[in-house]
Amino acid sequence: MPLIGLLPAGVHRAVLRVAEQARRCWWRLRKPTLRGVAIAAFDDRGRVLLVRHSYRMRDEWHLPTGGCRRGEEPMEAGMRELAEETGLRAKNMREVGTDCFNLHGATNNVTILAAQTSGEARADGREIREVRWTDPAALPASVPQWARAYIERAAG
């Protein structure tokens, strides 16, 4: 377990919020190129999994997302991120597209993945504050446009 995992959950969430701000400042200065994944995970009823991150500045529902580690392929990163953020294992994961955009000064190259899952999703109470299964046709208003577009790609 990483040392940060030994911190009480509330302290861990506070550290994540500060780290997110520092990371954004670093990206504005350094302008790195990032590789990441966004996972549209569906259950057997066709619902999509949404998460609320504890460190985001806006209170929005997102897809599980994350960065690719050095040498890690997007499919591997997607499997890892989904398991880390929600405790779920992906079945039939597939790539459905890519996106490239400016993320606080960084160039973010995202691989969009779709996956079937089963089991009960859980929020770790640290990075992920809340999880929820939702009908893709009735997404909450706080789901940003990028996530809506990725869900549509994955469902189509």
Secondary structure, 3 states (H helix, E strand, C coil): CCHHHHCCHHHHHHHHHHHHHHHHHHHHHHCCEEEEEEEEEECCCCCEEEEEECCCCCCCCECCEEECCCCCCHHHHHHHHHHHHHCCCEEEEEEEEEEEEEECCEEEEEEEEEEEECCCCCCCCCCEEEEEEECHHHCCCCCCHHHHHHHHHHHC
